[in-house]
């Protein structure tokens, strides 16, 4: 548990995720052939989602932000489980 506010912690988490994903992308591009059309669509969607998420994440109360994070996590988990069956 932490006493820090959720919004700055979420921003740090997003910055760390960006760093990890950039390193992974560099490694991936260096070892395989990339479909740049698909990569561009994923990049555009990720950028748009990050911009919208940061805009609305800052305006939500900590409780609402926590609820949104849990809801997205549960939906992603359910989707992964459903696809594995």
Residue pairs with C-beta under 8 A, 6 or more apart in sequence:
2 9
5 62
6 62
6 65
6 66
7 57
7 58
7 62
7 65
10 57
10 65
10 69
11 54
14 50
14 53
14 54
28 34
57 65
57 68
60 68
